[in-house]
Every structure is written in structure tokens, then in C-alpha cells.
Amino acid sequence: MSLPKLGDISAQQLINFATPKYWGIKDPARFQALMEEAKSLVTPGHYLGDNLFTWGRNNSMFEDESFRQAWTANILNDADQAIAWRRYVLATLAYNVMPLRGDFVECGVYAGTGIKTVMDYLGGKDFPKTFWGYDTFDYNPVQGHSFAGQAEGFHAQIEARFAGYSQVRLIKGFIPDSFAQGIPEEIAYLHIDMNNAEGEIAALEHLFDRVVSGGVIILDDYEWSVYRSQKLAEDPWFEARGYRVVPLPTGQGMLAKR
Ligand SMILES: C[S@@+](CC[C@H](N)C(=O)[O-])C[C@H]1O[C@@H](n2cnc3c(N)ncnc32)[C@H](O)[C@@H]1O
């Protein structure tokens, strides 16, 4: 397969991005009005949404036409729209590990948008690696956090979304029990996005040693204070192995395996 190419971009003109999707806002109308004013006070290249407000940035994700297409084609809701920067972190890390040995893995798949965006960026149906996705799918395993649509038949619905993507293996069941159905020998890309510490630690226990040298691990919730229990569990887990998570402004955490 050929990897996506960057096209020509303007030397001067910057892209602005704004979406009214944030979390943890007390008075959304007032906040939105203030942000509208704030946008008018900053230099171009702003990104507003997903609890980020930055300006004077290149916003590279929107200048990469292949990514823009993959991202927009897979948006199912306003959160998918807002998290473009997070998706570009996934897409570009995935790009960089393509030459390595090993499969791709996502723990916590939900509707499959994370997997499909990355695959569509890197060849779509011609994506040349096996992509394993683990989730309960048909029921919500996380207390106090619901995922719309999870009910009997959800797994079949997400399987249908990947029709023609024969490299995708969507394994239904509770992590870590579902790993008994199969895990790859070698992993180049490991995205963990489960919104609970116990499940994420269990995933790391089973999968971290299989990540190849140079492979990447991305923790979607690591730097979000609302999921602080995950950081509290993950920091000592990684420290015991001589690793420290790189916290990203997107709320993700990432590290590369030595
Ligand atoms: C935020 S969603 C994943 C979103 C997805 N990664 C994306 O990028 O679009 C979290 C998912 O983790 C799954 N999950 C959480 N704990 C789990 C466990 N122990 N076993 C299986 N799935 C789990 C939930 O069912 C839910 O679908």
C-alpha cells in the first residue's frame, strides 16, 4: 500500500476550527458567548473544542487532506467532530509505526470510529495489517458512564460498519476475559480507551509485553482529570517498568516502547 501524502499548503493562510463541544461547563451559553469574544481577540490558527482553546497554531490535522477525508467520513456525533486533534494524534502515530512488525489493537472500540478513522487514513480496505478491536459491545461494562446504543445487536451493527474491511477482528467480551479468544503475538499500535482504570491495567498486563520496540501505546483518557483514577493506577504501573507517560494537551497520554 502507499501511505497518504501531504499536499501543498499555503505559506500564510491558517485554518481556524471551532465546535461547541466541551465537557465540564457550568453555564454553556455564557461560556460560548465568552469564547466567541475570546476567538475575536487572538491571532489566526485557533482550535476550540474538546476542552482545548489554542491559537496561533498550524492546525496540521486540517491541512492533511487524507486525514480530513478520513475524519469527516467517520463522524457519527458532535464528540467525533470535536476530537479531530485526538484523532490526528492516533493517525500520525499509526502512520509512523506502519513499517514495524506487529498488528494494531484497540481496547475499547465502542462504535469503531477510532479504528476506522485510522484505517481510512492508511489505505481503508487496503490497510495491510490486522486490526484487533476488543469491547463488550452489547452491554455497558463501566459503572457510572454510559455509551449510547450499547445493547443486544450492537456488535453486529459495528461489524456491519466494517463490511469489506477483512483485516478487522472485533472481539466481543469483557477485557481481560475476552483475550482468551485471541491476542496478537506482536503489536505495533496499542490504543487503550476504556474509561476505567481496572480494565486498562488489565489490558496493559496482557498486551504491553507484546508491543514491539518502537511501537506506540496511546491512553485516550490519561490526562483528563475526570478519569484521574486511571492516571493514579497507570503511573506506578509504568514507573515499575521504567516508563513515564507523555501527557498531551488533548487529554491523551502516549509512550513509545523501547
Ligand atoms: C470511550 S469508548 C471507546 C471509543 C473508541 N475508542 C473510539 O475511539 O471511538 C469506551 C469503550 O470501552 C469499553 N470498555 C470499557 N471497559 C471494558 C472492559 N472491561 N471490557 C470490554 N470493553 C470495555 C466500553 O464498552 C466502551 O465501548
The ligand as an SDF file (V2000), in Angstrom:
LIG
                    3D

 27 29  0  0  0  0  0  0  0  0999 V2000
  -14.9480    5.7710   25.0020 C   0  0  0  0  0  0  0  0  0  0  0  0
  -15.4800    4.2680   24.4010 S   0  0  0  0  0  0  0  0  0  0  0  0
  -14.2900    3.8670   23.1560 C   0  0  0  0  0  0  0  0  0  0  0  0
  -14.2540    4.8420   21.9850 C   0  0  0  0  0  0  0  0  0  0  0  0
  -13.3820    4.4090   20.8370 C   0  0  0  0  0  0  0  0  0  0  0  0
  -12.0520    4.0230   21.2570 N   0  0  0  0  0  0  0  0  0  0  0  0
  -13.2390    5.4940   19.7810 C   0  0  0  0  0  0  0  0  0  0  0  0
  -12.1180    5.9700   19.5500 O   0  0  0  0  0  0  0  0  0  0  0  0
  -14.2260    5.8720   19.1440 O   0  0  0  0  0  0  0  0  0  0  0  0
  -15.0760    3.1510   25.7010 C   0  0  0  0  0  0  0  0  0  0  0  0
  -15.4300    1.7060   25.4240 C   0  0  0  0  0  0  0  0  0  0  0  0
  -14.7140    0.8860   26.3410 O   0  0  0  0  0  0  0  0  0  0  0  0
  -15.4630   -0.2910   26.5370 C   0  0  0  0  0  0  0  0  0  0  0  0
  -14.9920   -0.9800   27.7400 N   0  0  0  0  0  0  0  0  0  0  0  0
  -14.7200   -0.4300   28.9480 C   0  0  0  0  0  0  0  0  0  0  0  0
  -14.3040   -1.3730   29.8190 N   0  0  0  0  0  0  0  0  0  0  0  0
  -14.3110   -2.5620   29.1400 C   0  0  0  0  0  0  0  0  0  0  0  0
  -13.9950   -3.9090   29.5040 C   0  0  0  0  0  0  0  0  0  0  0  0
  -13.5370   -4.2480   30.7170 N   0  0  0  0  0  0  0  0  0  0  0  0
  -14.1120   -4.8550   28.5520 N   0  0  0  0  0  0  0  0  0  0  0  0
  -14.5350   -4.5260   27.3030 C   0  0  0  0  0  0  0  0  0  0  0  0
  -14.8590   -3.2880   26.9130 N   0  0  0  0  0  0  0  0  0  0  0  0
  -14.7400   -2.3010   27.8210 C   0  0  0  0  0  0  0  0  0  0  0  0
  -16.9020    0.2180   26.6000 C   0  0  0  0  0  0  0  0  0  0  0  0
  -17.8120   -0.8110   26.3010 O   0  0  0  0  0  0  0  0  0  0  0  0
  -16.9060    1.3600   25.5810 C   0  0  0  0  0  0  0  0  0  0  0  0
  -17.4280    0.9490   24.3380 O   0  0  0  0  0  0  0  0  0  0  0  0
  1  2  1  0
  2  3  1  0
  2 10  1  0
  3  4  1  0
  4  5  1  0
  5  6  1  0
  5  7  1  0
  7  8  2  0
  7  9  1  0
 10 11  1  0
 11 12  1  0
 11 26  1  0
 12 13  1  0
 13 14  1  0
 13 24  1  0
 14 15  1  0
 14 23  1  0
 15 16  2  0
 16 17  1  0
 17 18  1  0
 17 23  2  0
 18 19  1  0
 18 20  2  0
 20 21  1  0
 21 22  2  0
 22 23  1  0
 24 25  1  0
 24 26  1  0
 26 27  1  0
M  CHG  2   2   1   9  -1
M  END
$$$$
